[in-house]
Structures are given as C-alpha cells and as structure tokens.
C-alpha cells in the first residue's frame, strides 16, 4: 500500500495515526450503512453520517485508549 513508501516522520506522527484510525472507522461505517441500504452508499455519505453521529464519541474513546497504552 502507499503508506509503506511514506516518510517515517509522517507515519510515526500521532496525527497521521489518528487520521488512519478515523479513516478505518469511516470505512466500517460505510460498509454497515451500505449493508442496511442494500447498496453502496458511497464514502461521502458515510463520512457525513459518521461525522455527525459518531465522531465525537469515537474521538473520546480513541484518546482514552491512547492514554491507557
């Protein structure tokens, strides 16, 4: 994948790691919403829905998990 060729400074960045984790969550959300709808809802639809309905709690849990490690 493209991430392997990126600068180690970038890939070790906590901000970049958070971006990747958030992107993965949006991908899971897209899959769930698409399954519910019976068709691909698209990334933008999933992104907006996840941001409005789930991001705040996810971010809180994500930051809590970082402190626990």
GIWO-V672271 format. One record per residue. N is the residue number from 1. PSI is psi as a letter, one per 30 degrees, with the letter a starting at -180 (NA if undefined). BURIAL is b if it has 9 or more other ideal C-beta (glycine too) atoms within 8 Angstrom, else e. D_CENTER is the distance of its C-alpha to the mean C-alpha in Angstrom with 2 decimals. Layout:
N|PSI|BURIAL|D_CENTER / N|PSI|BURIAL|D_CENTER
//
This chain:
1|l|e|16.88 / 2|f|e|16.99 / 3|f|e|15.23 / 4|f|e|18.44 / 5|g|e|20.62 / 6|l|e|18.91 / 7|k|e|20.85 / 8|e|e|20.54 / 9|e|e|20.49 / 10|e|e|17.21 / 11|f|b|15.60 / 12|f|e|16.96 / 13|k|e|15.72 / 14|e|e|13.83 / 15|e|e|12.22 / 16|e|b|11.11 / 17|e|b|9.91 / 18|e|b|7.82 / 19|e|e|6.47 / 20|e|b|5.95 / 21|e|b|4.49 / 22|e|b|1.97 / 23|e|e|2.71 / 24|e|e|3.85 / 25|e|b|3.56 / 26|e|b|4.50 / 27|e|b|6.65 / 28|e|e|8.08 / 29|e|b|8.78 / 30|e|b|10.39 / 31|e|e|12.37 / 32|e|e|13.59 / 33|e|b|14.60 / 34|e|b|16.25 / 35|e|e|18.10 / 36|e|e|19.31 / 37|f|e|20.48 / 38|g|e|22.03 / 39|l|e|20.67 / 40|j|e|17.67 / 41|f|b|16.36 / 42|l|e|14.66 / 43|e|e|11.38 / 44|e|e|12.77 / 45|e|b|13.89 / 46|e|b|10.73 / 47|e|b|8.96 / 48|e|e|12.08 / 49|e|b|12.48 / 50|e|b|9.18 / 51|e|e|9.82 / 52|e|e|13.40 / 53|f|e|13.37 / 54|f|b|10.65 / 55|e|b|8.93 / 56|e|e|12.14 / 57|e|e|12.58 / 58|e|b|9.15 / 59|e|e|9.83 / 60|e|e|13.34 / 61|e|e|12.72 / 62|e|b|10.51 / 63|e|e|13.38 / 64|e|e|15.91 / 65|e|e|14.83 / 66|e|e|15.25 / 67|f|e|18.66 / 68|f|e|19.67 / 69|NA|e|19.44
//
